């Protein structure tokens, strides 16, 4: 498994939801994608959508946009 932080891509999210639909366990999905099993669990806990990976990706982008606007620093 790769060391350090790994941000999931849209394609990986699509794979996660497709593999969950096929009945694979979270640990098996993590091994297949080469990420830690907690990464899969966090993704599913945070973004389990009614409509699959597309809806979760929209929510992820909205959260990211909110964080970016909150971090604006003013020049001194």
Secondary structure, 3 states (H helix, E strand, C coil): CCCCCCCCCHHHHHHHHHHHHCCCCHHHHHHHHCCCHHHHHHHHHHHCCCCCHHHHHHHHHHHHHHHHHHCCCCCC
